[in-house]
Amino acid sequence: MLRNTFIHLPHIGLVTERRLWQKGVTNWRDVIDDKNEYAGQLQHIKHLLSLSEHKLRRHDVRFFVDRLRPDQHWRVFPEFRDECAYLDIETTGLGSPNDHITTISLFDGKNIHCYVHGKNLDQFKKDIKRYKLLITYNGKCFDVPFIEREFGIHLSQAHLDLRFILKSIGISGGLKSCEHQLGLTRGDLDGVDGYFAVLLWRDYQGGNKKALDTLLAYNIEDTVNLEKLMAYAYAKKLDDMPLDRELIISKPTTEKRKKQVKIPYKPDNSTIEKIKKKYY
């Protein structure tokens, strides 16, 4: 889909892009190679499309994300899927000066990485550098600013926030609400939310090792489900595009994503019930 995109260029919006498609200019090569009789009138953007091809060959995702409005960031997904990290954090609160990160979960479509306060949290700063694209839910408002403040770093990666992408297809609310709207369930973790994650950390600090396992299982579920939500949103966006499906150029889904992801931690039902009974 990225190679069918023109709205990252100056003075081209969704309406103009649609007109280009209707005139048979459906991808960058139609203009660059003068494959369409209308392409001759588009000489002013030919060099910009050549630059776009160069940036894509260089895997420069930020070039495109910086030039697309947030609800159109979904277009870069298949081209950069193998270089993205689904990211979610849990904290002791909503961001007061005394709050800190408790756990971070990072999922790249194949591997799961977990970071825990007091154990290996600092390793996150090194590992996150491997990725060019971050995918979060509400991460632009919460996760990324929290991480940057706590670690004193700047996450320079391009960033797709699913909150905006899903809202553009009529799915809104918190992450769990979005999951439920798409029929995703969490089994033993249904009903566990951000506040519950705070309570799990407190229980772990009180000596309950199973509370940490439960917290990590919950945190990982967030990131694994982000990939499912992103894939759904992308497919839905394609279905709604005013462009014949056979004309859409997209990178094929890689084989590794056909395998079931195994979450290495299990929630402890007795811990969950104990916390529910005490606080809910």
Secondary structure as UniProt FT lines:
FT   HELIX           2..4
FT   TURN            7..8
FT   TURN            10..11
FT   HELIX           14..22
FT   TURN            23..24
FT   HELIX           28..32
FT   TURN            33..34
FT   HELIX           37..42
FT   HELIX           43..57
FT   TURN            58..59
FT   HELIX           61..65
FT   TURN            66..67
FT   HELIX           70..76
FT   HELIX           77..80
FT   HELIX           81..83
FT   STRAND          84..91
FT   TURN            97..98
FT   STRAND          101..107
FT   STRAND          112..116
FT   TURN            117..122
FT   HELIX           123..127
FT   HELIX           128..130
FT   STRAND          133..136
FT   TURN            139..142
FT   HELIX           143..151
FT   STRAND          158..161
FT   HELIX           162..167
FT   TURN            168..170
FT   HELIX           175..181
FT   TURN            182..183
FT   HELIX           187..189
FT   TURN            190..191
FT   HELIX           194..205
FT   TURN            206..207
FT   HELIX           209..239
FT   HELIX           245..247
FT   HELIX           255..258
FT   HELIX           269..279
//
